[in-house]
């Protein structure tokens, strides 16, 4: 039975188009200022505080790959897209429970496990939309700026970013099945993703607390390493996928036992 998957996928189309448009516009803004930053790259790397360079993973700002990996992806992909996936996922189940639509859904021959899994599967819409939009703007921007960008690292930075976004979605879906109020679930998921991102960057500035960053999903996704050094951390991506499956399994377990 895939009726829920199709229905939820259609519901996500408008939001995906809106967010993709906004992120494309923001990406264009970043690319517009790249030539100015490129000319002053050495000076910027000298005057920027060390903690900010560490937080953003800034390297080789004079190249398009270094600029995209150090500026564009930390804000647009890791932070904004991560928050979006957590926020949207946190409303998938909780909204239907709050509006009593879930009672109607469960009155049909469908298991609670299937309800959760089909809602999660519907996230293919923003995954495809955001990836396609950002790839397109980077390719077009590279041509306009007359800066080459290797297609293989570009493809890999998007491919290896999917597990990170799925973990953010997994956090959201756990709150969606565990919290009654939609607003509370979404706000908590949103804040948690932001805090985890912040903790990851700040923990790298103190060797005594660097281990704390190992508990954050963004630690296992490094756009600069992929784009600048062509280092593809497949093991890190696998760890994120396992974390996502654990979170989905936890969400299923909570929802199956929950009295709605």
Secondary structure, DSSP 8 states (H G I E B T S, - for coil): --HHHHHHHHHHHHHHHHHHHHHHHHHHHHHHHHHHHHHTHHHHHHHS-HHHHHHHT---TTSHHHHIIIIIIIIIIIIIIHHHHHHHHHHHTHHHHHTTHHHHHHTSS--HHHHHHHHHHTTHHHHHHHHHHHHHHHHHHHHHHT----HHHHHHHHHHHHHHHHHHHHHHHHHHHH-S-HHHHHHHHHHHHHHHHHHHHHHTT-GGGGGGGGGSGGGG--HHHHHHH----HHHHHHHHHHHHHHHHHHHHHHHH---
